[in-house]
């Protein structure tokens, strides 16, 4: 359903506070199972945005230390940083 130029679909929230993203939106956004989503409370509703979009928007705004330049993504960077942190503590 199109309303105000946007795709709109009704989704039901389960007892586990989950809902299903419609296939058309899932495909249009290029989402994959396991992708992280940023959930923002906005104007009495929720806004969902793929974390990859956020990372792309922020790319270059945060300086990554040279020792972490080999990280594939933010999850990999966090693993490397944690490993380094705990090595220093022992």
C-alpha positions as CSV (number, residue, x, y, z in Angstrom):
1,X,0.0,0.0,0.0
2,X,1.4,3.5,-0.9
3,X,0.5,6.3,1.4
4,X,2.1,9.8,1.1
5,X,4.6,8.3,-1.4
6,X,5.9,5.7,1.0
7,X,5.3,1.9,1.2
8,X,3.1,1.1,4.1
9,X,2.3,-2.4,5.4
10,X,0.6,-3.7,8.6
11,X,2.8,-5.9,10.8
12,X,1.7,-7.6,14.0
13,X,3.9,-7.6,17.1
14,X,4.4,-11.0,18.6
15,X,4.5,-11.9,22.4
16,X,8.4,-11.7,22.0
17,X,8.0,-8.0,20.8
18,X,9.0,-9.1,17.2
19,X,7.5,-8.3,13.8
20,X,8.3,-9.4,10.3
21,X,9.7,-7.0,7.7
22,X,7.7,-7.3,4.5
23,X,9.5,-9.2,1.7
24,X,9.2,-6.2,-0.6
25,X,10.9,-3.8,1.9
26,X,13.5,-6.5,2.8
27,X,14.5,-6.9,-0.8
28,X,14.3,-3.2,-1.7
29,X,16.7,-2.4,1.1
30,X,19.0,-5.3,0.3
31,X,18.7,-6.7,3.8
32,X,20.1,-10.1,4.8
33,X,19.3,-12.4,7.7
34,X,21.3,-11.3,10.7
35,X,21.7,-7.6,9.6
36,X,21.7,-5.1,12.4
37,X,19.0,-2.4,12.3
38,X,19.0,1.0,14.0
39,X,15.7,1.6,15.8
40,X,14.8,5.2,16.5
41,X,11.7,6.6,18.3
42,X,10.5,9.4,16.1
43,X,7.3,11.5,16.0
44,X,5.3,8.9,18.0
45,X,6.5,6.0,15.8
46,X,9.5,3.9,15.0
47,X,12.1,4.5,12.3
48,X,14.2,1.5,11.2
49,X,17.4,1.9,9.3
50,X,20.0,-0.7,8.3
51,X,23.2,-0.1,10.3
52,X,25.2,-0.4,7.1
53,X,23.5,2.9,6.0
54,X,24.5,4.6,9.2
55,X,28.1,3.3,8.9
56,X,28.2,4.7,5.3
57,X,26.9,8.1,6.5
58,X,29.5,8.2,9.3
59,X,32.4,6.9,7.2
60,X,35.4,9.1,7.6
61,X,33.9,11.0,10.5
62,X,35.7,8.9,13.1
63,X,39.5,8.3,12.9
64,X,40.3,4.6,13.2
65,X,43.7,3.9,14.9
66,X,46.2,2.5,12.4
67,X,46.5,-0.8,14.4
68,X,42.8,-1.4,13.6
69,X,42.8,-0.5,9.9
70,X,42.6,-4.2,8.9
71,X,39.2,-4.6,10.4
72,X,36.6,-5.8,7.9
73,X,33.7,-4.1,9.7
74,X,32.7,-2.6,13.1
75,X,32.1,-6.0,14.6
76,X,35.6,-7.1,13.6
77,X,37.0,-3.8,14.9
78,X,35.3,-4.3,18.3
79,X,36.7,-7.9,18.5
80,X,40.2,-6.6,17.8
81,X,39.9,-3.8,20.3
82,X,38.6,-6.1,23.0
83,X,41.3,-8.6,22.4
84,X,43.9,-5.9,22.7
85,X,42.3,-4.5,25.9
86,X,42.2,-7.9,27.6
87,X,45.8,-8.7,26.6
88,X,47.0,-5.5,28.3
89,X,45.1,-6.4,31.5
90,X,46.8,-9.8,32.0
